[in-house]
Amino acid sequence: MSTEIINNVKIPLGSTMLEPRELFDKAICGFTRRVLYDYDILLEIVMEWTDCSYEEAADYLSYNTSHDGTFFMGEDSPRIVGEVYEE
């Protein structure tokens, strides 16, 4: 299986990832059967990208994910990891 290395994480080619990648790849922090993104880094990216507040960025991420931090993008959807999503 071919892979690419992003932030010292091996990601299988063809994995579902957040777009635009030039912004969101910075938040990749792991891979299980899906790409994992760091919540705090995503917040910073969304705040800068959309010129919004911390609360608005948190709402944006909350709106686009399920209760466990999985994005609504199909079977192998990326997932957010971080303090807010730990059980």
C-alpha positions as a printed Julia matrix, in Angstrom:
87×3 Matrix{Float64}:
   0.0    0.0    0.0
   1.38   3.39  -0.99
   1.53   6.06   1.68
   2.46   9.68   2.12
   4.06  11.17   5.22
   2.38  14.25   6.71
   3.59  15.63  10.06
   5.53  12.37  10.62
   2.29  10.37  10.16
   1.97   7.66   7.48
  -1.28   8.22   5.57
  -2.42   5.63   2.99
  -2.97   7.21  -0.43
  -6.67   7.63  -1.13
  -7.58   8.34   2.51
 -10.43  10.8    3.02
  -8.94  14.12   4.1
 -10.18  17.63   4.81
  -9.96  20.21   2.03
  -8.31  22.5    1.28
  -5.36  20.31   2.19
  -2.88  23.19   2.14
  -4.68  24.49   5.24
  -5.86  21.39   7.07
  -2.88  19.05   6.62
  -1.13  21.06   9.38
  -3.62  19.6   11.88
  -3.03  15.91  11.04
  -1.83  14.14  14.17
  -2.39  10.43  13.53
  -3.98   7.64  11.56
  -5.99   4.62  12.7
  -8.37   3.48   9.98
  -9.04   7.15   9.32
  -7.07  10.4    9.36
  -6.98  12.09  12.78
  -6.9   15.88  13.18
  -5.9   17.84  16.28
  -8.83  19.91  17.57
  -6.78  22.87  18.84
  -4.86  23.21  15.59
  -8.1   22.97  13.57
  -9.58  25.78  15.67
  -6.6   28.01  14.88
  -6.83  27.16  11.18
 -10.58  27.87  10.99
 -10.2   31.16  12.91
  -7.5   32.37  10.53
  -9.16  31.0    7.37
 -12.58  32.52   8.06
 -11.46  35.46  10.21
 -13.79  34.38  13.01
 -13.69  34.14  16.79
 -12.79  31.08  18.86
 -16.48  30.46  19.58
 -17.44  30.71  15.9
 -14.66  28.3   14.92
 -15.77  25.85  17.63
 -19.36  26.12  16.33
 -18.15  25.49  12.77
 -16.32  22.31  13.81
 -19.22  21.19  16.0
 -21.73  21.73  13.17
 -19.66  19.68  10.72
 -18.93  16.72  13.01
 -20.86  14.13  14.99
 -20.77  13.97  18.79
 -17.55  11.91  18.73
 -15.68  14.27  16.4
 -16.16  12.33  13.16
 -16.77  14.48  10.08
 -19.82  13.71   7.93
 -17.88  12.53   4.88
 -18.68   8.83   4.51
 -17.44   5.54   5.91
 -13.77   6.49   6.38
 -14.44  10.06   7.49
 -11.63  11.91   9.23
 -11.97  12.4   12.96
 -11.04  15.18  15.37
  -9.09  14.2   18.46
  -8.47  16.36  21.46
  -9.69  17.23  24.91
 -13.17  18.26  23.77
 -13.85  14.83  22.22
 -12.33  12.58  24.88
 -14.8   10.48  26.84
